[in-house]
Amino acid sequence: MDTAKRIHPLILTLALSLLVVSQSTGALSQSCFQAVPATANRIVGNSDASAAEWPGIAALIEKDPFTKIEKFFCGGNAVAQDWVLTAAHCVYGMKKNAHGQFVDYDGSVLKIAIGVTDLALAKDEDFYEPADIQIYPDYKDAQHDGKDVALIRLGRPYSGSCASPGRFVDKNGGRYLRVAGFGRDGQKPQPFYRSGGAVEVRAPSRFLRNVPLPSIPLNRCRTTWASIGCGTQPCYLTDAQLCAGSVYEHEDACGGDSGGPLMALDPKSSCPVLVGLVSWGWDRCGEQGHYGVYSNLSAYQEWIERVTANTIAFKEVPPVQLSQQQEDLLAELDNILRPARGNIKIFAPLNDNTKVDTPFAVRVASSLAGRILIISVETSGNIIQVFPFVKEQVESTEIKPGITDLPPEDLHMHFTTSKHPGEAQLIAILVPPAFPLAATFDLAKYMAKPGEDLYSIVLNENEKVEYLMRIIEMIETTAKAGGPGSEANFSAWGYDKITYQAK
C-alpha cells in the first residue's frame, strides 16, 4: 500500500467512550449553555455521549434524490443559531442545484442534523438545509495545504445550545482534549432506520461516540508525519493545526469523524470549549504514536468572525495544569464507581498519624467474588498500581466472598505507605471476570519489573493522566458489556478507598 493511501481526510470513531467532566459531579455545569427548549431536549441517555456534553453537535448527511436513503459522511458543530463549523474537505465542491439545494457531484442533497446523539431517533425537525457554504480562502487539500475549515449558514435558525469556539494555545502538549463523532468504530456498520422505518440511514456508528485524547506538541507531530509522509508530497503542519491522540491503541478519531468537534474543558467552569475540527490522520485509526491532525480554530478567528458578521464570540481557554486533570480524573473514577460502593470494604492501618515509608498489609471484606485492583495515589501526586504490579500476580488477585488478606503470603511482599508527608489515598476496585486485568500491563511504563522497587517508579504528569484515562475507559467498557447504548451495570463490582495523612 503506498503512503498516499495510508493518509485519509478523516470523512476521521471513537473506539472508546470515556468522557471526563465536572470534578465534583461527573456532569457539566448547568450554567455552561443557554437553556435548551423542552421540545428539543429529548435525546436518549443511553447513547455513548449526551447532547448536553456536546452542545450543537452536528451530523452532515447526504440524501439520495431517488430513494429514502440518508448517508452520514462528516461531523460538524453549531456555533451560533445560523452557523455550523465543519472541515472544508467535507463540503468542498458542493454546488447549488436548480432548487437552491446544495448537492454533491452525484446529486445527493446535503442535510444537517443538529443536537442528535442517536441518528435513529432524529426527527424531521432536527434536520436543517444549508443556505450558504463558505470555505476558507484558497483551500485545496487538507494534508498538503491545511486551511481545512468551512462555515455553513443554515436556512432556518437552530434553537438549541451551541458550542463556544475558543482561543487555544498549547506549545508543550499534554493538555486534556475530547473529540466526538459518528464515524468508524471498528465494527462493521449496518444500516438502521428512523421515522418508524421509513428512512434508511447509513452511518459508521448509529450513536455519537467520544474519547479523551492528550494534545501532542506540534514539533513531535511534525517529526512523526515527516517520517510517515503524505503521498508524494510532504505533510503540511503549521501553527494553524493541532495534534492529539493515539497514546494508547484504539484511541483516536476515525473515518467519518471529519469536521467534528475537538473540545477543551474550561478548568474554572468545567464547560466545553470548541478549539478544533477533525481534519486528517492515519487510515488505520488508533495506532499508537500516529497522531490525528485538527484545524486550530484560533488561527481562523478573524475569518470566522468576518464571515458571520461578528455573531460568534471566541472565548479564552485558560491554561490547565495536568495535576488538576489528575484530580478531575480521580473524581470521575470515584463518581463512576459510586454504585459499587458497599460491595467491598478495605481495612488497613492507615490514619492521620501514619508514618511515611511504612510497610503494611490490607484486609478486604467482600460480598462478591472477583479480582482486586489496588492503586496508590502518593502524597507527591505519583500514581502506582500496587497490586497486581506484574503479570505473574494476576492469578493472585482472586477475591471470594468473605475476608481476604492482601498481599497473599506466598508472594512474600508488602505494601508501603507514601514516602513523602501529606495526604495519600489507597483505592481498591473489585472487578468482574470480564475485566481485562492483565491488559493493564500493556502500559509497561507504569509497572515495576520483577525485582525492581515499586515505589521508585516516578511518572511524569502526562503519564499519570494517561494511566487514569486508560483505567476509567476499561471500567466503562466492561460495565457496558451490552454494547453501544447499554446502561452501565456495576452490580458485580466493588469499590472503596482510604485517605490518610502520612507524617
CORKA-V944586 format. One record per pair of residues at least 24 apart in sequence whose ideal C-beta (glycine too) atoms are under 7 Angstrom apart, sorted by the first residue. I is the first residue (numbers start at 0). J is the second residue. D is the distance in whole Angstrom. If there is no record, write none. Layout:
# CORKA-V944586
<<I,J,D> <I,J,D>>
This chain:
# CORKA-V944586
<<2,227,7> <2,228,5> <2,230,6> <3,230,3> <3,231,7> <5,281,7> <5,282,5> <6,142,6> <6,229,5> <6,230,7> <6,279,6> <6,282,7> <7,254,7> <7,279,6> <7,282,4> <8,88,4> <8,141,5> <8,257,6> <8,278,7> <8,279,5> <9,252,5> <9,253,7> <9,254,7> <9,256,5> <9,257,4> <9,277,5> <9,278,7> <9,279,6> <9,280,6> <9,291,7> <10,72,6> <10,73,6> <10,89,7> <10,254,7> <10,255,7> <10,257,5> <11,182,6> <11,252,4> <11,253,5> <11,254,6> <11,256,4> <11,257,5> <11,277,5> <11,279,7> <11,280,5> <11,291,6> <12,180,6> <12,181,7> <12,182,4> <12,183,5> <12,184,4> <12,203,6> <12,204,5> <12,208,5> <12,253,5> <12,255,7> <12,256,6> <13,178,7> <13,179,7> <13,180,6> <13,184,7> <13,208,4> <13,209,6> <13,210,4> <13,252,7> <14,184,6> <14,185,6> <14,210,7> <14,249,4> <14,250,6> <14,251,7> <14,285,6> <15,210,4> <15,249,7> <15,250,5> <15,472,5> <16,47,4> <16,208,6> <16,209,6> <16,475,6> <17,210,6> <17,211,6> <17,468,6> <17,471,6> <17,472,4> <17,475,6> <18,48,6> <18,52,6> <18,177,7> <18,209,5> <19,211,6> <19,327,6> <19,328,6> <19,331,5> <20,52,7> <20,269,6> <21,269,4> <22,269,6> <22,326,7> <22,327,5> <22,330,5> <23,330,6> <24,334,7> <25,331,6> <25,334,4> <27,51,6> <27,52,6> <27,269,6> <27,270,6> <28,268,6> <28,269,5> <28,270,6> <31,268,7> <31,270,4> <32,160,4> <33,160,6> <35,159,5> <35,160,5> <36,158,6> <39,114,6> <39,158,6> <39,159,5> <42,115,7> <42,116,5> <42,117,7> <43,117,6> <43,120,6> <45,484,4> <45,486,6> <46,116,4> <46,117,5> <46,206,4> <46,207,6> <46,484,6> <47,206,5> <47,207,6> <47,208,5> <47,209,7> <47,483,6> <48,116,6> <48,179,6> <48,207,4> <48,208,7> <48,209,4> <49,116,6> <50,114,5> <50,116,6> <53,179,5> <53,207,7> <53,260,7> <54,160,4> <54,161,6> <54,162,5> <55,113,6> <55,114,7> <55,159,7> <55,160,6> <55,161,4> <55,162,5> <56,114,7> <56,116,7> <56,179,6> <56,207,6> <56,260,7> <57,83,5> <57,111,5> <57,112,7> <57,113,5> <58,112,4> <58,115,6> <58,118,7> <58,181,6> <59,85,6> <59,89,6> <59,109,7> <59,111,6> <59,258,7> <60,110,5> <60,112,6> <61,103,6> <61,107,4> <61,108,7> <61,109,6> <62,107,6> <62,108,5> <62,110,6> <63,107,6> <64,106,5> <64,107,7> <64,108,6> <67,197,6> <67,198,5> <67,199,6> <68,199,5> <68,201,7> <69,198,6> <69,200,5> <70,201,5> <71,118,7> <71,181,6> <71,201,7> <71,202,4> <71,255,7> <72,255,7> <73,257,5> <73,258,4> <74,180,5> <74,181,7> <74,256,6> <74,257,7> <74,258,5> <74,259,3> <74,277,7> <75,111,7> <75,258,5> <75,259,7> <76,162,5> <76,260,4> <76,273,6> <77,113,5> <77,157,5> <77,161,5> <77,162,7> <78,161,6> <78,162,6> <78,164,6> <78,273,7> <78,311,5> <79,161,6> <79,307,6> <79,310,5> <79,311,5> <80,156,4> <80,157,5> <80,158,7> <81,152,6> <81,153,5> <81,156,6> <82,150,6> <82,151,7> <82,152,6> <82,307,5> <82,311,7> <83,111,6> <83,151,4> <83,153,7> <84,150,6> <84,276,6> <85,149,5> <85,151,6> <85,258,4> <85,276,7> <86,147,5> <86,148,7> <86,149,7> <86,257,5> <86,258,4> <86,276,5> <86,277,7> <86,278,6> <86,294,7> <87,134,5> <87,135,6> <87,138,4> <87,146,7> <87,147,5> <87,148,6> <87,149,4> <88,141,5> <88,147,6> <88,257,7> <89,149,7> <89,257,6> <89,258,5> <90,132,5> <90,134,7> <90,149,5> <90,151,7> <91,134,6> <91,138,7> <93,132,6> <100,128,7> <101,129,5> <101,132,6> <111,151,7> <113,157,5> <113,159,7> <114,159,5> <116,206,7> <116,207,4> <117,205,6> <117,206,6> <118,181,7> <118,193,7> <118,200,5> <118,202,6> <118,205,5> <119,191,5> <119,192,7> <119,193,5> <119,200,7> <119,205,6> <120,193,7> <121,193,6> <127,153,5> <127,154,6> <127,155,6> <127,157,6> <128,154,5> <129,153,7> <129,154,7> <130,154,4> <133,306,5> <135,299,7> <135,302,6> <141,278,5> <141,279,5> <142,229,4> <142,234,6> <142,235,6> <142,279,5> <143,229,6> <143,232,5> <143,235,5> <144,235,6> <145,235,5> <145,237,6> <145,239,6> <145,240,6> <147,278,4> <147,294,5> <148,276,6> <148,294,5> <148,299,5> <150,303,7> <150,306,5> <150,307,7> <162,260,6> <162,271,7> <162,273,4> <163,272,6> <163,273,6> <163,314,5> <164,273,5> <164,296,5> <164,303,7> <164,311,6> <164,313,5> <165,263,7> <165,272,4> <165,273,6> <165,274,5> <165,313,6> <165,314,4> <165,315,7> <165,316,4> <166,297,5> <166,300,7> <166,313,6> <166,315,6> <166,316,6> <167,263,6> <167,274,4> <167,295,7> <167,297,5> <167,316,5> <169,214,5> <169,241,7> <171,216,6> <172,213,7> <172,214,5> <172,215,5> <172,216,4> <172,219,7> <173,213,6> <173,214,7> <173,321,6> <173,460,7> <173,461,4> <174,213,7> <174,214,4> <174,263,7> <174,319,7> <175,211,6> <175,213,6> <175,264,7> <175,324,5> <175,464,7> <176,212,6> <176,214,5> <176,243,5> <176,261,6> <176,262,7> <176,263,6> <177,209,6> <177,211,5> <177,262,5> <178,209,7> <178,210,6> <178,212,6> <178,252,5> <178,256,7> <178,259,7> <178,260,7> <178,261,5> <178,277,6> <179,207,6> <179,208,7> <179,209,4> <179,259,6> <179,260,6> <180,208,7> <180,252,6> <180,255,6> <180,256,3> <180,259,4> <180,277,7> <181,207,6> <181,255,6> <182,252,7> <182,253,5> <182,254,5> <182,255,3> <182,256,4> <183,253,4> <183,254,4> <183,255,5> <183,284,7> <184,208,6> <203,254,7> <203,255,4> <206,483,5> <206,484,6> <210,250,6> <211,468,6> <212,243,4> <212,244,4> <212,250,6> <213,243,7> <213,246,6> <213,461,6> <213,464,7> <213,465,7> <214,241,6> <214,242,7> <214,243,5> <215,242,4> <215,243,6> <215,290,5> <217,242,6> <220,290,5> <223,288,7> <223,290,6> <236,292,7> <238,298,7> <239,294,7> <239,295,5> <239,298,4> <240,292,6> <240,293,6> <240,294,6> <240,295,6> <241,275,5> <241,293,4> <241,295,5> <242,290,4> <242,291,7> <242,292,6> <243,290,7> <243,291,6> <243,293,6> <244,290,6> <244,291,5> <245,285,6> <245,286,6> <245,287,6> <245,288,6> <245,289,5> <245,290,6> <246,465,5> <247,287,7> <247,469,6> <248,285,6> <248,287,5> <249,285,4> <250,285,6> <251,280,7> <251,284,5> <251,285,4> <251,291,6> <252,277,5> <252,280,7> <252,291,5> <253,284,4> <261,293,5> <263,316,5> <265,316,7> <265,317,6> <266,317,6> <266,319,4> <266,323,6> <267,317,6> <272,314,6> <272,316,5> <274,316,6> <321,460,4> <321,461,6> <321,464,5> <322,380,6> <322,460,6> <324,464,5> <325,380,7> <325,463,5> <325,464,6> <325,467,7> <328,464,6> <328,467,4> <328,468,7> <328,471,7> <329,376,7> <329,467,7> <331,471,6> <332,467,7> <332,471,6> <335,471,7> <335,474,6> <335,475,7> <336,428,7> <336,489,7> <336,492,7> <336,494,4> <338,489,4> <339,489,4> <339,492,4> <339,493,5> <339,494,4> <340,494,5> <340,495,7> <342,366,6> <342,367,5> <342,429,6> <342,492,7> <342,493,4> <343,427,6> <343,429,5> <343,493,3> <343,494,7> <343,495,5> <344,495,6> <345,427,5> <345,495,5> <345,497,6> <347,425,6> <347,497,6> <349,416,7> <349,425,7> <349,497,5> <349,499,4> <350,499,6> <351,499,7> <351,500,4> <352,502,6> <353,416,5> <353,499,5> <353,500,7> <353,501,5> <353,502,7> <354,416,7> <354,502,6> <355,416,6> <355,417,6> <355,418,6> <355,419,6> <355,420,6> <355,501,5> <355,502,7> <356,415,6> <356,416,6> <356,418,5> <357,415,7> <357,416,5> <358,413,4> <358,415,6> <359,413,7> <359,414,6> <359,416,6> <360,404,6> <360,405,7> <360,406,7> <360,413,6> <360,414,7> <361,405,5> <361,414,7> <362,402,6> <362,404,6> <363,398,6> <363,403,5> <363,405,6> <363,427,7> <364,402,6> <365,398,5> <365,400,6> <365,401,7> <365,403,7> <365,429,6> <365,493,6> <366,400,6> <367,400,6> <367,429,6> <367,491,6> <367,493,6> <368,398,6> <368,399,5> <368,400,6> <369,398,6> <369,429,5> <369,430,6> <369,431,5> <369,491,7> <369,493,7> <370,396,4> <370,397,6> <370,398,7> <370,430,5> <370,436,6> <371,396,5> <371,398,5> <371,405,7> <371,427,6> <371,429,6> <372,428,5> <372,430,6> <372,436,7> <373,425,7> <373,426,7> <373,427,5> <374,426,4> <375,425,6> <376,423,6> <376,424,4> <376,426,7> <377,417,5> <377,419,7> <377,423,6> <378,417,4> <378,419,5> <378,420,6> <378,421,3> <378,422,6> <378,423,5> <378,501,6> <379,419,5> <381,457,6> <381,458,6> <382,458,6> <382,463,5> <382,466,6> <382,467,7> <383,453,6> <383,454,7> <383,456,6> <384,439,6> <384,445,6> <384,446,7> <385,414,6> <385,453,6> <388,446,5> <388,447,5> <388,453,6> <389,446,6> <389,447,7> <389,449,6> <390,437,6> <390,440,5> <393,436,6> <393,437,5> <396,436,7> <398,429,6> <415,454,6> <416,501,5> <417,501,4> <418,454,6> <419,501,7> <420,501,5> <420,502,6> <421,501,6> <422,498,6> <422,500,6> <423,499,6> <423,501,5> <424,496,6> <424,497,7> <424,498,5> <425,496,6> <425,497,5> <426,496,5> <427,495,5> <427,496,7> <428,494,6> <429,492,6> <429,493,3> <430,492,7> <431,477,7> <431,491,4> <431,492,6> <433,477,5> <433,480,6> <434,473,7> <434,477,5> <435,473,6> <438,473,7> <442,466,6> <442,469,6>>
